[in-house]
Amino acid sequence: MQRRFLDYLIISLKGIAMGAADVIPGVSGGTIAFISGIYEELLASIDGLNLKVFHVWKTEGFKSAWKSINGNFLLALFLGIAISIISLAKVIKWLLANEPVLLWSFFFGLVIASVIYIGKQIKKWHLPIIITLIITTIVSYLITITEPFASPESNLYLFFCGFIGIIAMILPGVSGAFILLILGAYHTAINTVDDLFQSIVSMNFDLFKEAFIKFLMLAIGAIIGIKVFSKLLNWMFKNHKNLTLAMLTGFMIGSLNKIWPWKEVLSWRSNSKGIKVPLLENSVSPFSFENDNQLILAITLMVFGFLTIFLLEKLSTKQS
């Protein structure tokens, strides 16, 4: 299709919205893509990214190869996503350090609403669906209380997290940040993006090298993951939609433990900068929380997070 500069600017703005969603656990970039009307084109463009493009480049030139992968669309979209992620990473990094209870409260409200949103899409409830929901809920909960099999900052683990987390780009309703959160790599990913940007601004080569390697591992994992999962997940959605939705719903229910705002630290680890950070945490009652529980404000933000997804659902329904 023939597009003008203004069209690509609008696509970049949609990318900015997708990037913001992908940074926040509970909100899906795929949902934003669906609401904004670019979801099918995104999937088709991703599917077109294969080795055949090099053959087209060799035989017909770069311009034909670029057009065959819908390059202008992907460039405009991912430019917007990158701008959004870089901008929000610093803000969320500050909130994680200074206002964790309030930030997690907002995220908790988002995920509660996402559970309801995804669960409502299950059209037929029968025994296999219920069993799947229960099993994935239990498995997801166990993941949240289990120590990660590697340090969240190890290159191999970041590759794995990028590989799994890219699911959010493919399925509406699934948050990539949320998956990183469950895997224990959310803080690391946010810090990596912010450190990469700060190292470029400050010309700090050592910081750039460390952040770039981590970012590269996440990116390579995501690139491989999106090619592996795109066909599989779309096939599951088309042929076993209710079962897939049950898995996603159970996955999110079980992981609510991970984003409960009030925690006590069970064990610590040292990050790459030698700073002690929590490794394993246990959810506690807000009334047993050792610091200020900020209960009223926390509940307010939970409700605000819940309403955010509610409004997105209304927009999605209207778009459909």
C-alpha positions in Angstrom: 0.0 0.0 0.0 1.1 3.5 -0.7 1.7 5.6 2.4 2.6 9.2 3.0 5.0 10.6 5.7 2.0 11.4 7.9 0.9 7.7 7.8 4.3 6.6 9.0 4.3 9.2 11.7 0.9 7.8 12.9 2.4 4.3 12.8 5.3 5.5 15.0 2.9 7.0 17.4 1.2 3.6 17.6 4.6 2.1 18.2 5.1 4.5 21.1 1.9 3.3 22.6 3.0 -0.3 22.1 6.3 0.4 23.7 4.7 1.9 26.7 2.5 -1.1 27.1 5.4 -3.5 26.7 7.3 -1.8 29.5 4.4 -2.1 32.0 3.5 -5.6 33.3 -0.1 -6.4 32.7 -0.5 -4.3 29.5 0.2 -6.0 26.2 1.8 -4.4 23.2 -0.2 -6.9 21.2 -3.4 -5.5 22.6 -2.4 -2.0 21.6 -1.5 -3.2 18.1 -4.9 -4.9 17.9 -6.8 -1.8 19.1 -5.0 0.5 16.8 -5.7 -1.7 13.7 -2.1 -2.8 12.8 -2.1 -6.2 14.4 -2.6 -8.3 11.3 -0.1 -6.3 9.3 2.4 -6.7 12.1 2.0 -10.4 12.1 2.2 -10.6 8.3 5.4 -8.4 8.3 7.0 -10.5 11.0 6.2 -13.7 9.1 7.8 -12.2 6.0 11.2 -11.7 7.8 13.0 -14.8 6.6 16.1 -15.8 4.7 14.3 -15.4 1.4 14.8 -11.7 1.7 18.5 -12.1 1.0 17.7 -13.9 -2.2 15.4 -11.0 -3.3 18.2 -8.5 -2.3 20.7 -10.4 -4.4 18.5 -10.8 -7.5 16.3 -7.7 -7.4 18.2 -5.2 -5.3 17.8 -3.7 -1.8 14.7 -1.7 -2.6 12.7 -4.8 -3.6 14.0 -6.7 -0.6 13.0 -3.8 1.7 9.6 -3.6 0.2 9.1 -7.4 0.5 9.4 -7.2 4.3 7.3 -4.1 4.5 10.4 -2.3 5.8 9.0 1.2 6.1 6.2 0.0 8.3 8.5 -2.1 10.6 11.0 0.8 10.8 8.4 3.4 11.7 6.7 1.0 14.2 9.9 -0.2 16.0 11.3 3.4 16.1 8.3 4.4 18.1 8.6 1.4 20.3 12.2 2.1 21.0 11.6 5.8 21.8 8.9 4.8 24.2 10.9 2.1 26.0 13.9 4.3 26.4 11.8 7.2 27.8 9.9 5.1 30.3 12.8 2.9 31.5 14.3 5.8 33.5 11.0 6.6 35.1 10.2 3.1 36.1 13.8 2.5 37.3 13.3 5.5 39.7 9.9 4.3 40.8 11.2 0.8 41.5 13.9 2.2 43.7 11.8 4.9 45.5 8.1 4.0 45.3 8.0 0.2 44.9 4.7 -0.3 46.8 2.8 2.2 44.7 4.3 1.0 41.4 3.5 -2.7 42.2 0.0 -1.7 43.3 -0.7 -0.1 39.9 0.7 -3.2 38.2 -1.4 -5.5 40.4 -4.5 -3.7 39.3 -3.5 -4.0 35.7 -2.9 -7.7 35.9 -6.2 -8.4 37.8 -8.1 -6.7 35.0 -6.0 -8.6 32.4 -7.0 -11.9 34.0 -10.7 -11.0 33.8 -10.2 -9.7 30.2 -8.5 -12.9 28.9 -10.8 -15.2 31.0 -13.9 -13.7 29.5 -12.8 -14.7 26.0 -13.1 -18.4 26.9 -16.3 -19.3 25.2 -16.8 -22.9 26.3 -15.9 -24.2 29.7 -15.4 -28.0 30.0 -13.2 -30.3 32.0 -10.0 -30.0 29.9 -10.2 -26.2 30.1 -10.7 -26.2 33.8 -7.8 -28.7 34.4 -5.5 -26.6 32.1 -6.4 -23.5 34.1 -5.7 -25.1 37.4 -2.4 -26.7 36.3 -1.0 -23.4 34.7 -2.1 -21.5 37.8 -0.1 -23.8 40.0 2.9 -23.9 37.7 2.9 -20.2 37.4 2.7 -19.7 41.2 5.6 -22.2 41.7 7.7 -20.2 39.3 7.2 -17.1 41.4 8.5 -18.7 44.6 11.4 -20.6 42.9 14.9 -19.2 42.7 15.8 -18.5 39.0 18.0 -21.1 37.5 20.6 -18.4 36.7 21.3 -14.9 37.7 18.9 -12.4 36.1 22.0 -10.6 34.8 23.7 -13.6 33.2 23.8 -13.4 29.4 22.4 -16.9 28.9 19.4 -16.1 31.1 18.8 -12.8 29.4 18.7 -14.6 26.1 16.2 -17.0 27.5 14.0 -14.2 28.8 14.1 -12.3 25.5 13.1 -15.6 23.8 10.1 -16.1 26.0 9.1 -12.5 26.6 8.6 -11.7 22.9 5.3 -13.6 23.1 3.7 -10.2 24.0 4.3 -8.9 20.5 2.3 -11.8 19.1 -0.6 -12.4 21.4 -3.0 -9.6 22.5 -3.5 -9.8 26.3 0.0 -11.1 27.1 2.5 -8.7 28.5 6.2 -9.1 27.8 7.2 -7.1 30.8 4.9 -9.3 32.9 6.8 -12.4 31.6 10.1 -10.8 32.4 8.8 -10.0 35.8 7.9 -13.6 36.5 11.3 -14.8 35.3 13.0 -12.3 37.6 14.6 -10.3 34.8 12.3 -7.2 34.8 14.6 -5.0 36.9 17.6 -6.1 34.9 15.9 -5.3 31.6 14.7 -1.9 32.7 18.2 -1.1 34.1 19.8 -2.3 30.9 17.8 -0.1 28.6 18.4 3.0 30.9 22.1 2.2 31.3 22.5 1.9 27.5 20.9 5.2 26.9 22.8 6.9 29.8 26.2 5.5 28.6 25.7 6.9 25.1 24.8 10.4 26.6 27.7 10.4 29.0 30.1 8.6 26.6 30.9 6.0 29.3 32.4 3.2 27.3 32.6 0.7 30.1 28.9 1.1 31.0 28.0 1.0 27.3 29.8 -2.3 26.8 28.2 -3.9 29.8 24.7 -2.6 28.9 25.0 -3.3 25.2 25.9 -7.0 25.7 22.9 -7.5 28.0 20.7 -5.7 25.5 22.1 -7.7 22.7 21.3 -11.0 24.5 17.7 -9.9 25.1 17.3 -8.7 21.5 18.8 -11.9 19.9 16.5 -14.0 22.1 13.5 -11.9 21.1 14.4 -12.2 17.4 14.7 -15.9 17.5 11.7 -16.2 19.8 9.4 -14.2 17.5 10.1 -16.5 14.6 9.7 -19.6 16.6 6.5 -18.6 18.4 4.7 -16.6 15.8 3.5 -19.6 13.7 3.0 -21.9 16.7 1.0 -19.4 18.8 -1.1 -18.3 15.9 -1.9 -21.9 15.1 -2.9 -22.6 18.7 -5.1 -19.5 18.7 -6.8 -20.5 15.5 -7.2 -24.2 16.3 -7.3 -24.4 20.2 -8.3 -20.9 21.2 -10.2 -21.8 24.4 -7.3 -24.0 25.6 -4.8 -21.3 24.8 -6.8 -18.7 26.7 -7.1 -21.0 29.7 -3.4 -21.4 29.8 -2.8 -17.6 29.6 -5.4 -17.0 32.3 -4.0 -19.6 34.7 -0.5 -18.3 34.0 -1.5 -14.7 35.0 -3.5 -15.8 38.1 -0.6 -17.8 39.5 1.8 -15.0 39.0 -0.2 -12.4 40.9 2.0 -13.5 43.9 5.0 -12.0 42.1 3.6 -8.5 41.9 1.9 -8.3 45.3 3.0 -4.9 46.5 4.0 -5.8 50.1 7.0 -8.1 50.4 9.6 -9.3 52.9 13.0 -10.3 51.6 14.1 -13.9 52.2 17.5 -13.8 50.5 19.7 -11.3 48.7 22.2 -11.3 45.8 24.8 -8.9 44.5 24.2 -7.4 41.1 26.9 -6.6 38.5 27.6 -3.3 40.3 28.1 -5.1 43.6 24.9 -3.7 45.1 22.8 -6.0 47.3 19.3 -6.6 45.7 16.5 -9.0 46.7 16.7 -12.5 45.3 13.7 -14.3 46.9 10.8 -12.4 48.4 7.7 -13.5 50.3 4.3 -11.8 50.0 3.0 -10.4 53.4 -0.1 -8.6 54.6 0.1 -4.9 54.2 -0.4 -4.7 58.0 2.6 -6.9 58.5 4.8 -4.9 56.2 7.8 -3.5 58.0 7.7 -0.1 56.2 5.0 2.4 55.4 2.3 0.3 53.7 0.7 3.4 52.0 -2.5 1.4 51.9 -5.0 4.0 50.8 -2.9 5.3 48.0 -1.9 1.7 47.0 -5.6 0.7 46.7 -6.3 3.8 44.7 -3.6 2.9 42.2 -4.8 -0.7 42.0 -8.2 0.6 41.0 -6.7 3.0 38.5 -4.7 0.2 37.0 -7.8 -2.0 36.8 -9.7 0.8 35.0 -6.9 1.3 32.5 -7.3 -2.2 31.2 -11.1 -1.8 31.4 -10.9 1.2 29.1 -8.5 -0.6 26.7 -11.0 -3.5 26.6 -13.8 -1.1 25.6 -11.6 0.4 22.9 -10.7 -3.1 21.6 -14.4 -4.0 21.5 -15.2 -0.8 19.6 -12.4 -1.5 17.1 -13.7 -5.0 16.5 
